[in-house]
Amino acid sequence: MTDLSAKLDDGQKELVLLSIVNAMGGQTDAGDERWSWLQWFCADEVGSEADTFNRCIDKGWLKSSHDSDTDHSVAWITDEGRQALAQKSLRTTEAGEVVATMHRHVKRGTDYVLIGIGKMQTEDWFWVRGSRELVPVDMDEVAIYRSVDDGSLWVRPKGEFEDGRFVALSALEHQP
């Protein structure tokens, strides 16, 4: 993971941590075992800077507790952490850079985070071209994106996502 950490800024590291905890059902063992996966996020800063885990705690995105009787620690994602996930996403460019991309639906003015481009796999779904021709959808590319407002996931043909219905926003343009 060391090579990956050099490519990620603090915000991206926070998003990776939140994504992993969320994918684990919203909580994880937070023990300080030397080889715990969580240690990568607890020791990724040198000097006076807070590490990724503690930045997420400070922002209210994660909480943790320790039971002294059993010497067991747990960390869990908060509602604020889930909201942060709904507003951000990661994708990897062809150059291997990990970035978050925000888009605005032109007609509605709502903001979405592009999660990635996928493939539609189906045997029984067809586009109607013209008045009679049926064209199979199987293996067509689709855009997968998340609403910033409510976290709902959306999928549409990649061509529709790129035909001007959505405009890319810089991180500075987006105001939650």
Summary of the structure (lengths in Angstrom):
residues: 176
radius of gyration: 19.8
end to end distance: 30.9
largest distance: 71.7
contacts: 447
relative contact order: 0.13
helix: 25%
strand: 32%
